[in-house]
Amino acid sequence: MDGRLPPRLVVPAGGIGGARFLRGLLDVAPPGAEITVIGNTGDDIWLHGLRVCPDLDTVMYTLGGGISDERGWGREDETFTVKDELAAYGVEPTWFGLGDRDIATHLVRTRMLQAGYPLSAVTEALCTRWQPGVRLLPMSDERAETHVVVDDPDGTVGEDGQPQRRALHFQEWWVRYRAALPAHEIVLVGAQETRPAPGVLEAIAAADAIILPPSNPVVSIGTILQVSGMRQALLDSPAPIVGVSPIIGGRPVRGMADACLEAIGVETSAGAVGAHYGARTSGGILDGWLVDEVDAPVEIPGVTVTSLPLLMSDPAATGRIAAAALDLAERLHR
Ligand code: FO1
């Protein structure tokens, strides 16, 4: 990173996988490194009058020490009394795990949004408490939500005898239906109205390295790339862009990225996801790509591919993966 220490790192990130990777990156980054996280907000949802931002909260809680490690989302030592009371009233939706401690975050966020603060200011305020050790920016202050087009789960059939299609909010598809309903299309509703949040473009332009963590390539990284101007800003950045495969041995490590990749016609493999992101030299966004040894060798023209164990089985393993990503970025620094 042309000797300018401490390095400025930019990490577009989704939820659980991205947050876990960031914990390792913070462990191994040179002292004083400035890490800016561009958080996915396509998963955000209005629930019971509260604005819930799952991926921003997962990064904030994970790095701030409040995450439930066994769930990977929401708070540790959590209770779901309010959720149960809402269900007792027969108030839908009942399928989303709204925790009592977590609700405080949504109340603060909702009140600030309704007072006119942009999501970026809300996120900064919430992070004052959690001190995540990174600058957490939403990808955009404008609202854009991921919806998934499926055959109506109620089995409704149209006049033409074909299953009726419906757009479900991503959370309903992901949480209620466990992404088990085949997705005909995944759409970021409102993408055209989005702009990168304040500070995002500046961070990308000033970056020494941009790291794509093993987040969901479709509904997390893919969503962030749909924010107007985001992809171009990454391409214009002088920083090398290095990605970490979220797929090991043909399977996602967590979550259901395979259901998402199937929806966009991309094979669930480290090579196919790397090729999907594409080489920056041919209009894609990658200079480097880390794959697990079980998937090696992976050839992507224009992309430097290295292999190492990619299972983030514990903080030490995650640190090694993050260090390998930084090393590759160092080697690729133009
Ligand atoms: N994921 C689930 O699988 N079940 C849940 O009930 C659930 C609740 C939840 C509440 C708050 C939050 O911030 C995240 C929550 N998640 C839940 C995870 C979330 O749906 C996904 O992590 C992201 O949206 C995808 O990365």
Residues whose N, C-alpha, C, O or C-beta is under 5 A from the ligand:
A	BS01	FO1	G15 I16 D43 C53 P54 D57 W73 G74 W95 F96 G97 V175
